[in-house]
Amino acid sequence: MSVYGIETGVIDIKTNQNPNTSYGKSKPERENLIKKLETTDFKVSIIESPTVYESNCKGNYLSLVKLVLKTPVFPNINNKRSMVFIDIL
């Protein structure tokens, strides 16, 4: 999102880059440097994966799972973040 200078919303192929942070500016720069490594014998692919988790991961994911399992009511939150289990990735 920082590459596009936005904090919420949806990005697609037509969204213009408008980085507003050092990270947002450096990301396309490093991708362009990596792309320069490509040759006819060495293909470069840049994959933007969703958040990757595993069963014993640290951080907020396990806390969220515990909360969901213990809470009879879950708030209606419009969250569009994607996640993928490490074995599926």
C-alpha positions in Angstrom: 0.0 0.0 0.0 2.9 2.4 0.8 4.1 2.1 -2.9 0.7 3.5 -3.9 0.6 6.1 -1.1 -2.6 4.9 0.4 -3.5 3.2 3.7 -6.9 1.7 2.8 -8.7 0.6 -0.3 -8.0 -1.7 -3.1 -5.1 -1.6 -5.6 -5.1 -3.1 -9.0 -3.0 -3.1 -12.2 -4.3 0.4 -13.0 -3.4 2.0 -9.7 -0.6 4.6 -10.0 2.4 4.4 -7.8 2.7 7.4 -5.4 5.0 6.3 -2.6 4.9 8.5 0.5 7.5 6.7 2.7 11.1 5.5 2.4 9.8 1.9 2.3 7.3 2.8 -0.4 10.0 4.4 -2.5 12.6 1.7 -2.0 10.4 -1.2 -2.9 10.0 -0.5 -6.6 13.6 0.5 -6.8 14.9 -2.8 -5.4 12.4 -4.7 -7.7 13.9 -2.9 -10.7 17.4 -3.8 -9.6 16.4 -7.5 -9.2 14.8 -7.5 -12.7 18.1 -6.4 -14.1 19.5 -9.8 -13.2 17.2 -11.5 -15.7 18.8 -13.2 -18.7 17.5 -15.7 -21.3 18.9 -18.4 -19.0 17.8 -16.9 -15.7 14.2 -15.8 -15.3 13.2 -13.4 -12.5 9.8 -13.6 -10.8 8.7 -11.3 -8.0 6.0 -12.8 -5.9 3.9 -10.6 -3.5 2.5 -13.2 -1.1 -0.2 -12.4 1.4 0.6 -12.7 5.1 2.1 -16.2 5.7 1.4 -18.0 8.9 2.1 -21.4 10.4 0.6 -23.3 13.4 3.3 -22.2 15.9 3.8 -18.7 14.6 4.5 -15.8 17.0 2.7 -12.5 16.9 -0.9 -11.4 16.5 -2.2 -14.4 14.5 -2.2 -16.9 17.4 -3.7 -14.2 19.7 -6.5 -13.6 17.2 -7.2 -17.4 16.9 -7.4 -17.7 20.7 -9.8 -14.7 20.9 -12.0 -16.1 18.1 -12.2 -19.5 19.8 -13.1 -18.1 23.2 -15.5 -15.3 22.1 -19.1 -16.2 21.4 -19.6 -13.0 19.5 -17.2 -11.7 16.9 -17.5 -8.1 15.7 -18.5 -7.4 12.1 -15.2 -6.0 10.7 -14.7 -5.4 7.0 -11.1 -6.8 6.9 -9.8 -7.6 3.4 -6.3 -8.7 4.3 -5.3 -12.0 2.9 -3.4 -14.8 4.6 -2.0 -18.2 3.5 -0.8 -21.2 5.5 2.9 -21.9 5.0 2.2 -25.5 3.7 -0.2 -24.2 1.1 2.3 -21.5 -0.1 
